[in-house]
């Protein structure tokens, strides 16, 4: 596990105690969506990141649309589980800052 993952208490998929993979369609039992952010480059959607509040953790889901292919369906890395909303928000803000540096518009 990387230092950054340890710093944010990130549990990798398949690791002991990690959240089981779930479908991308959220169900009422999956938690309440706190917020979502979208990154676009040249008018094309690149990433959608969603943060969900669960009873004892926060979950971040991502939809990634590759810009170097004609692929229409997004890739789904994660989900990423965090101990608190602040940790999940920090993860999303860092990712969005990197995307801004790469020329993306954030909304």
N, C-alpha and C positions, 0 to 999 in steps of 0.2 A: 504494500500500500504506500502511496506517495506521501511526502510530508504534508502537501496541501490537503490531501484526503484525510489524513489524521487530524490536521488542524481543525477541519470543519466536521469531524466525526462522521465522515462519509463512509458508508458501508457499500462495498462493491457487490454487484449482483452475484449470487451464488455463494457469498461468504456466510459464515455462521451468523445467524441473527438478521440477515438481510431480508428485506421485504420480498415476498414472492412476486414474480412478474405478473402483471395484470394487463387486461386489455386497455387500449387507449381510450375507449369510451368510458367516461367516469360514471359510476353508479352512486346512488345515495349513500351506500355504506363505505365508499372509498374516501370520504371526507369532503369538506367544503372547499371550493376553489377560492383562494384568498385573492389572487391576482394573476394576470398573465401579461407577458411582454412579447412584442414582435419586432424582429429586425428585418429590414429590407435593403437590398442593394440594387441600384438602377431600376427601381420600381418592382423588383421581383422579391417575393418573400423568401428569406433565407432560413430563419429560425423562429419558432414559437416556443416560449418557455412558460410553463404553468406551475403555480405553487398551490398545493393542497394542504389544508390543515387536517391532521388526523388526531386521534385522542392523545397519543404520547409522542408524536413526531410530526415532521413536515415532509412532504414528498414533492420532488420537482420532476416533471415530465417534460421532454423536449421533442419537438418535431423539427427535423433538419432537412431542408430541401437543397440537395447538391446543386451548385451553380455550374459545374463543369460537365453536366450530362443532360440528356433530355428526359430524365426520370421525372415522373409526375408525382408518384407516391413518396411521401417523406420517409426518412430513416428515423428510427426511434431509439436513440441511445438512452440508457438508464432503465428504469427510474432511479433517481438518487434520493436517498433517505437521510434526513438531518434531524438532530435532536431538538432543534427549536426553529421558530419562524425566523429569528435573526440570522441564524446560520444559513438557512435556505435562501433568504433575501441577499445575504452577502455573496453566496455562490452565483446567483442570477446576476447581480450587479457587476461582479467581476467579469463574467462571461460577456455581458452586454458592453462593458467598457472595451474589451478586446475587439468586439465586433465594430464598435464605433471607430476605433483606431484603424480598422480595415476598411472604413468608408461606408459602413451601413448606417441607415437611419433607424432610430429606435422609437417605437410607439407603444 
